[in-house]
Amino acid sequence: MPEVTPKAHDEGLVERLVLSGEHSAMEVLETIGALAVDGDWEGMWSIADMMGREVSVLFDSEMRVWVDVGSAGQVKITPPLGSTIPFRLWIHTHPWNAYWSSTDLITIASHSQILERALVLGFDHMKSTERSEQPPARSLGDGPLLLWSDEPVLRYEEVPVQNV
């Protein structure tokens, strides 16, 4: 998972790179990072969809950005060398619907002490969770997941526009 300097590159260039299979081209990764920083969840999901892959963005404690491209059905959080914990935010895409998969829940549970917040993006909606000191009214589960909120699905237009 490389660290990237978020930068929005020309859409045509990014599309050409993605369609030619150059999913890990720095211009693609930097653009994904820029979309994440800007809170452009739909744009980020669209690039992942164009790739036919899941994408992951991780913000470390210094708000440095790390981007990873997974497979068609999975992308894991991989704590990168040189990153600083705690991780502020982990964002990843799913091919269509935003939900906490069993892999996601295992990942959140296993990173529970070093992760503060997570988002999963779907085609027109997202789901979020945040770790708290006390169990929330609705949690993601038992054990380490007891302290993670189970927030409702929100359509992108319902999410306040804000930079990460």
C-alpha positions, 0 to 999 in steps of 0.5 A: 500500500503506497503512500500518495500525495493526493492530487486530482489528475485529468479525468481522461488520463485516469480513465485511460490508465484504468481501462488499460489495466494500469490500476496502480499507476501513481496518477490513479492512486493520487486521484483516488487519494484526492477524492477521499480527502475531498469527501467525493465518495461517489467519485472514489466509488466510480473509479473502483467500479471502472477498475472492477476492483475494491479500493482502500484508502487509509489516513494515518494519525498525521493525515498522510494518505495510503491507497491500495487496489485489491481484487474484484471482491476484496481489499484489506487494510494493510498497515503500511510501513512508515505510517503512524498509528492510530489510523484516523480513517479507513475507507474502502469500496464494495462492488455494489452495496455498502455493508459490513462484510464478515471480512470487514468486521474481522478487519475492524475488530483486529485493528480496533485499538489502532483505528478510529473510524471506517467507511464502506462505499457502495454505488450511491450510498455509504455506511460508517462506523466509529469507535467510542469509549462506551458501547453505542446504542447500536454496535457492530457486534460483540467483543472488540466490535462492541465499541463500534457504532452501527450507523445507518446507510446514507445516500451520498446526497445525504452526507454533508460535504466536508474534507476529511 
